[in-house]
Amino acid sequence: DEGAARKDDDDDDDDASDDDELRDDPAQRFATRWLKCLQRATVAALLDELVLVPNMDDLGAKRLATDLAYLKNVQSALDLPSHAIIDHLLVLARAPTKKDVDDIVRRPLPQTSPAANVLSKVEIIFATTRACTRLEGAI
């Protein structure tokens, strides 16, 4: 059965070369760039809608967590890397208590990072909709 094992190894090499060929394919590169653009637009639309939510109870947070988990599955099925804001919102939505959300929002973030700035604002918006904290003038 060494021959069968060698054949399996050869199949793995073929899969790797198929992936390389797809990366070199202009149509595949275009499709990947387009999907990443669509992913960013989806996150932007999600954030646009999130800021319109005046308050969110525990059931709303649970529904949001379910929707975000579904969105992560779609991203995975499309072979896209997980989006950091989706991941972070999922952590917030799954936080068991409002105190946990407060703890996440109040932890220090590096102030030099533009990404940390965005995440901080998203956290504050989320915490405000969950009626966890009121950080007046923070945004």
Helices and strands as residue ranges (DSSP letters): H 2-24, H 26-50, H 58-77, H 84-94, H 98-106, H 114-129
